[in-house]
Amino acid sequence: MKKILITGAAGFLGSHLCDKFMKEGFHVVGMDNLITGNLKNIDHLFPEEHFEFYHHDVTKFVNVPGELHYILHFASPASPVDYLKMPIQTLKVGALGTHNLLGLAKEKNATILVASSSEVYGDPSVHPQHEDYWGNVNPVGPRGVYDEAKRFQEAITMAYHNFHQVDTKIARIFNTYGPRMRIDDGRALPTFLNQALTGKDLTVYGDGSQTRSFCFVQDMVEGIYKLLLSDYNLPVNIGNPDEITMKEFAEEILKFASSQTKIIYEPLPQDDPKQRKPSIDKAKEILGWEPKVGRKEGLKLTLEYFKTLV
């Protein structure tokens, strides 16, 4: 039985990855310091024989006894609300945490996949964003703590691959949604759903012309799984290229939730990206992967989950 360490295991995406690898017959070691994660997301796994959990901060020394075949590094605050509130922790988990886990991968001769982000592209001047684009990031702006943490993470990961021959993978993850998102996450989709379900007006920033591309969590998990087991070491975009403006998306949510509230507009935050759309040609070609769940189907499942929270 293959053994995998998943950091950020109690988070939104990490918990779904725990489910996936349990289903695929792995022995799963979950690790989380619970600053943004929630044990409720993985409660159902604790009775399982081949699941164990470490309450640990990966910016401290990380050790997992015995053999270890794979590592998924998904520990990090992941929404602007979180990383603006915890800027130092965000930088440390991207730098020190990644360094610790790469060292563990080297020691155990394990394959490691790190969760990078579409945020490495910053406010892009290339559209759609492809892996060869170097990005447009403000290193001293408020979002820089997350953007640069992910860019450093990619750099040190490639250094371990090139210098120490560690088998590394880099997933550039675009906006992902689904059950187990925090209702106070701060990102557009959970905020819109929460506002619609509680009878509040939906808050759109700027004029709403900025775009995002939303990928349902099960599609994302499948892409990550395929990338981990591939022999490709350079970054790969994982996301859904179905692009929509924030104004259109807010209107879609109001209709979907049968809400009678309206859209209100507030100033655009500093360095907020104007466009987000992944080029997934590489994922299609190398992994044979592309998203299958349409936004209508994914929103229905996510809405049902959010109804249990409000």
Buried (B, 14 or more C-beta within 10 A) or exposed (E): EBBBBBBBBBBBBBBBBBBBBBEEEBBBBBBBBEBBBBBEBBEEBEEEEBBBBBEBBBBEEBEBEEEBBBBBBBBBBBBBBBBBBBBEBBBBBBBBBBBBBBBBBBEBEBBBBBBBBBBBBBBBEBBBBBBEBEBBBBEEBBBBBBBBBBBBBBEBBBEBBEEEEBBBBBBBBBBBBBBBBBBEBBBBBBBBBBBBBEEBBBBBBBEBEBBBBBBBBBBBBBBBBBBBEBEBBBBBBBBBBEBBBBBEBBBBBBEBBEBEBEBEBEEBEEBBBEBBBBBBBBBEEBBEBBBEBEBEEBBEBBBEBBEEEE
